[in-house]
Structures are given as structure tokens and as C-alpha cells.
């Protein structure tokens, strides 16, 4: 079944759980992009005989564009769960849509960095059978509140038991 059909079918079902990433995810998306574009301007344009203010202006314009793009990218991120499985949907220029059925989930792990601990958010890594590389999760639910992650873990456990 194609992903579009799955998404259409899932909208008819009730969502058991849904979440969006914490606002800090926006910063983690935007800062590297902004720095990258500013770096490129200062790396590749110095040979052009124009005043240095021009480079700063171009770098800042590109950095602002990167921040705006990252904001809208963050706004498109959504995770949701139905009785069939877990869905990830996000992207602007490159759309990423993933579906992981409950019967394929083999294990999951929860991680938290220092900043995530302070903000009481975390990441849930979900691994499935047949993903090939054992250390790379099939799906990462990143920067979601701890209470949402705990609720998702309960749903996963119930649905896995139900499918056995």
C-alpha cells in the first residue's frame, strides 16, 4: 500500500497520540544553516573588489533566509500514532514521510542530552526488523516532551502486545 493511501486511511482512524518537536528544535535547525551561509559568503566572495559591508549584508540576508526556512521546516514537523503504527511527516523542499507499523518494531531506546534534560524533552529511537544496520533507528522522534514520550512508550507496548 502506498504511503498516500496509508495517510488517507489513517486520517479516518483516531489518532492515539500526536506531537510536535519542542521549540529548541527550531534553533538546532537554524543556527547551523545560518552559519553555513555566512561562512560561504566570507569564503567565496572576498576576491570580488567590493566594500566589506557588502559581504556582511549578503551574509546576513542569507542567514535570515536560512532562519526563516528553518522556522517553516520546524512548523511542518509532526509525529502521530494510529492503531496501525507511527507516522512522521515533515519537509518543505524535500518531503519526508515515514510509517512504521507496530508489528515491525523490535525495540526502542530513549536518549537525552544535557540540554534536553534541562528542557525535559527527549528523543525516542525506534528500531524495526530488517532495517539492515542495527545501530541506526528506523524512526527518531526527536525533541518531544518527556510526558509525551512516556505516553508513546505505553501505546507502543500495548499495540505490540495486541499484535502478538
N, C-alpha and C positions, 0 to 999 in steps of 0.2 A: 504494500500500500504506500502510495506517495505521501510525502510529508504534508503537502497541502490538504490531502484528504484526511490525514490524521488530525491536523489542526482544525479543520472544519468539524470533524466528529467530536473533538474534544470540547469545542465551544457549546455543543449540545449537552455535554455532560456537566456535572457540577465540579467546580474546582475544589479540591480538598485543601489546597494550600497555594499561596502565591506570595511573591516578594520581589522587591527591587533592591539593588545594591545601595549601601549607605552612601551618603554624600561624599565621603572621603574618596570613594572610587573615582569621582569626577577629578579630584586633584591628581590622583595617580595616573589618570589618563592624560590630563592636560599638561602637566609640568614637563614630562619628557618630550612631548611633541613641541611645545613652545621652545624649549632649549635647543632641540634639534634644528628647527628652522632658523633660529637666531645664529646658531653655530655655522650653518651652511652659508648664510649671508656674509658673515665675517670671514669665512674661509675662502669663498669663491669670488667675491666682489672686490677685494682690495686692489686688484690690478686695474680696475676701471678708474680713470682720473676724475673722480667726483669728490666733493667735500665729504668728510666723515659723518656729518649729520645725516646725509642721505642713507648711509648704511644703517645707522641707528633707527631711522624712520622705517626703512624697509624691514629690518629685523623685528621691530615692534609690531608692524602691521601683520607680518606673517605669524608672530607669536599670538596676537589677538585672534587671528583666524583659527589657529590651532586650538586655542582655548574654547572658542565658540563651537567648533566642530566637536571637540571632546565633550562639551556640555550636552549637545544634542545626541551624541553617541551614548552617553550615560543615561539620558532620558529614555532611549529605546530599549535598554536592558530590562528584561523581565524573565522571571522564572515562575513556572506554575506546575501544579501536580493535579492529575485527574486519577481516576481509578485504573487507567491504563499504564501510566508512567509519569516520568518527569520531562518537562519541556523547558528549553532555553530558546529565547528569541531576542535577537539584538542586531544592530548594524544600520548603517546609513548607506555608504558606498558599497560595502561588501556585507551582505546579509548572512547572518549565521543562525541557523535553525537546527536544533538538535532535539532528538527524542530518545529517551532511554526507558524501555519497558521494564516494569518491576521484575519480571521473570528472568531478565538477563543480569540483574545486579548480583554481583558475587560478594562484594564488600564495600565498605565506605570508611573514610577516616576524616577526622576533623582537625583543622590546623588553625593556629592563631599566632600572629606575630606580636611584637611588643605594642605597636600602635593599635592593632586590632584588640588586644587585651584591654587597653585603656578605654577604647570606644565601645567595648562589649559587643564586638562583631567577630565573625569568623568565616572560615571557608570550609565547605563540605566537599570532599573529593569522592566521587562515585566511580567505582570500577565495575566493569562488566566482563562476562565471559567472552573470550575470543577477541579482545582488543589488541592482541599482539604483544605490545610491550607492557610488562607487568607493573612498572613503576609510573606509568603515565595514566592518569584517570581519564575515563571516557567523558566525564562531565564534572566541571568545577562550579559550584555555587558559591560565588565569592562575595565577601564583604556584606553579609546579611547578619542581622541581629542574632545574638545567641539564643534568645527565646524562639525565634523563627526556625533556627537550625535544629533545636531540640524537638520542636513540633514536627519538623520534617522527618527527623530520625524515627520518631514514633510512627508516623504514617508509613515510612518505608518498611519498618519491621512488621507492621500489621499487614501490609499488602504482600510482602514476601511470604508470610505465614499463610495468608489467604490463597496464594497461588500454588502452594505446595500440595 
